[in-house]
Amino acid sequence: MAGKFNGVQAVIRATHPKALYVHCAAHSFNLAVCTSSNIQSVRNCLGIVERLYVFFNTPKRKNALINEIEKSDSIPNSNARTLKRQCATRWVQKYESLNDLIELLPFVVKTLETIYSMWGVPSSIDANVLLKSVLDSEFLVSLYVTKIFFAFGLPVCKQLQKERIDLKTTLSTIELLVNTLKEMRQDAEKEFHILYEKLKNLANVIGTEITKKRTTNKQIEQILKYPL
């Protein structure tokens, strides 16, 4: 698109010299989201989500997951049956892969346990490593928190990609996003309590528990460095 000699913008400007090339607003938005947080637990969480996708992206393992879903009495409400790959450039659109993983997590855990106990090396070793990562409290909390914030950012991302984008509507959508995040930050204790209750229910289903790690003053200072 941006190629100086053979890109689309160069071809268009060869015919229409006064045409202006501007960067994609949706891409700029996603780059801003990508660089806005250096919280390691979030980065680790997204890395584990990607490793889960890669692990189950083989016919045999994918079929094992699908069989676990189909033999269960609590089949997901959506059509999700396999894990989605995260988009490398559109950070906000990672929401779909996170949402599907949360919905399928009980089946993912059961399938990993089966592979670990019944399959041979190296699948069993990889399954064991992923199982320990998935059952970790830090991963589960990061997964839910990231999903929530990506869910709020998704409407803005989609609005910026529309062919007939409306400036007034776009600005209103962005303002709503910023105000919502401000309200959530001001009511952080209440918001986290709601999140914690959801996490407890999920933890019971997958056979783990949510443990609270000690929060240091340094961590609190790091969080407060990012005002909205």
NORUR-V939679 format. One record per residue. N is the residue number from 0. RES is the residue in three letters. NEAR is the number of other ideal C-beta (glycine too) atoms within 8 Angstrom. D_FIRST is the distance of its C-alpha to the first C-alpha in Angstrom with 2 decimals. Layout:
n:res:near:d_first
N:RES:NEAR:D_FIRST
N:RES:NEAR:D_FIRST
This chain:
n:res:near:d_first
0:MET:6:0.00
1:ALA:7:3.82
2:GLY:9:5.80
3:LYS:5:8.98
4:PHE:5:10.43
5:ASN:5:8.61
6:GLY:10:4.88
7:VAL:7:4.77
8:GLN:11:6.05
9:ALA:11:8.45
10:VAL:9:9.63
11:ILE:10:10.42
12:ARG:10:12.10
13:ALA:6:14.04
14:THR:5:15.76
15:HIS:6:15.82
16:PRO:5:16.29
17:LYS:4:17.23
18:ALA:8:14.08
19:LEU:4:13.02
20:TYR:7:9.69
21:VAL:4:10.52
22:HIS:6:9.47
23:CYS:7:9.88
24:ALA:9:13.70
25:ALA:10:14.28
26:HIS:10:12.45
27:SER:9:14.49
28:PHE:13:17.50
29:ASN:14:17.28
30:LEU:9:17.01
31:ALA:8:20.04
32:VAL:10:21.91
33:CYS:7:21.23
34:THR:5:22.73
35:SER:6:25.40
36:SER:5:27.92
37:ASN:4:29.48
38:ILE:7:32.18
39:GLN:6:32.82
40:SER:10:34.28
41:VAL:11:31.06
42:ARG:9:29.03
43:ASN:11:31.80
44:CYS:13:31.79
45:LEU:11:28.12
46:GLY:8:28.76
47:ILE:12:31.76
48:VAL:14:29.90
49:GLU:10:27.40
50:ARG:10:30.41
51:LEU:13:32.13
52:TYR:13:29.27
53:VAL:7:29.26
54:PHE:11:33.06
55:PHE:13:33.31
56:ASN:9:30.56
57:THR:7:33.20
58:PRO:5:35.24
59:LYS:6:38.56
60:ARG:13:37.58
61:LYS:11:35.53
62:ASN:8:38.59
63:ALA:11:40.81
64:LEU:16:38.86
65:ILE:10:38.87
66:ASN:8:42.62
67:GLU:12:43.29
68:ILE:12:41.63
69:GLU:7:43.46
70:LYS:5:46.85
71:SER:9:46.65
72:ASP:3:48.34
73:SER:5:45.58
74:ILE:6:42.54
75:PRO:9:39.43
76:ASN:3:39.02
77:SER:6:35.37
78:ASN:3:34.10
79:ALA:8:33.00
80:ARG:8:34.55
81:THR:8:32.19
82:LEU:13:30.06
83:LYS:8:26.32
84:ARG:8:23.84
85:GLN:10:22.23
86:CYS:8:18.49
87:ALA:4:17.49
88:THR:6:14.84
89:ARG:11:16.31
90:TRP:11:19.71
91:VAL:13:21.29
92:GLN:11:20.67
93:LYS:14:22.88
94:TYR:12:25.57
95:GLU:8:25.89
96:SER:13:26.64
97:LEU:13:29.11
98:ASN:10:30.75
99:ASP:12:31.31
100:LEU:13:32.71
101:ILE:11:35.16
102:GLU:10:36.30
103:LEU:14:36.81
104:LEU:11:38.12
105:PRO:11:41.81
106:PHE:11:41.03
107:VAL:14:38.78
108:VAL:13:41.70
109:LYS:9:44.24
110:THR:13:42.21
111:LEU:13:41.75
112:GLU:10:45.51
113:THR:11:46.30
114:ILE:13:44.13
115:TYR:11:45.62
116:SER:7:49.19
117:MET:6:49.18
118:TRP:9:46.48
119:GLY:4:46.67
120:VAL:5:44.90
121:PRO:5:42.00
122:SER:10:40.96
123:SER:13:43.89
124:ILE:8:43.09
125:ASP:9:39.43
126:ALA:14:40.58
127:ASN:10:43.13
128:VAL:8:40.69
129:LEU:13:38.27
130:LEU:12:41.27
131:LYS:8:42.48
132:SER:10:39.06
133:VAL:15:38.73
134:LEU:11:42.29
135:ASP:8:41.85
136:SER:11:42.23
137:GLU:10:39.50
138:PHE:14:36.95
139:LEU:15:38.16
140:VAL:12:38.14
141:SER:12:34.66
142:LEU:13:33.41
143:TYR:12:34.90
144:VAL:10:33.94
145:THR:13:30.26
146:LYS:12:30.18
147:ILE:9:31.77
148:PHE:9:29.35
149:PHE:14:26.26
150:ALA:9:27.95
151:PHE:10:28.23
152:GLY:13:24.61
153:LEU:11:23.25
154:PRO:9:24.00
155:VAL:13:22.06
156:CYS:14:18.96
157:LYS:8:19.34
158:GLN:11:20.09
159:LEU:12:16.91
160:GLN:6:14.90
161:LYS:8:17.01
162:GLU:3:15.93
163:ARG:4:19.02
164:ILE:10:19.11
165:ASP:7:22.39
166:LEU:6:22.75
167:LYS:6:26.41
168:THR:9:26.06
169:THR:12:23.25
170:LEU:8:25.43
171:SER:8:28.40
172:THR:11:26.69
173:ILE:9:25.72
174:GLU:8:29.28
175:LEU:8:30.78
176:LEU:12:28.93
177:VAL:9:30.13
178:ASN:8:33.64
179:THR:9:33.88
180:LEU:11:33.04
181:LYS:9:35.58
182:GLU:8:38.21
183:MET:9:37.63
184:ARG:8:38.03
185:GLN:6:41.20
186:ASP:8:42.56
187:ALA:8:41.39
188:GLU:6:44.76
189:LYS:7:44.98
190:GLU:9:41.40
191:PHE:8:42.02
192:HIS:8:45.33
193:ILE:8:43.61
194:LEU:12:41.11
195:TYR:9:44.03
196:GLU:8:45.93
197:LYS:9:43.03
198:LEU:12:42.67
199:LYS:9:46.41
200:ASN:8:46.38
201:LEU:12:43.56
202:ALA:11:45.33
203:ASN:7:48.53
204:VAL:7:46.83
205:ILE:11:45.29
206:GLY:6:48.42
207:THR:8:47.54
208:GLU:5:48.12
209:ILE:11:46.20
210:THR:5:47.63
211:LYS:5:47.05
212:LYS:6:46.27
213:ARG:4:47.83
214:THR:5:45.66
215:THR:6:46.09
216:ASN:5:46.02
217:LYS:6:43.14
218:GLN:8:41.01
219:ILE:9:41.98
220:GLU:8:41.11
221:GLN:8:37.66
222:ILE:7:37.01
223:LEU:7:38.30
224:LYS:6:35.92
225:TYR:7:33.09
226:PRO:4:34.32
227:LEU:6:32.30
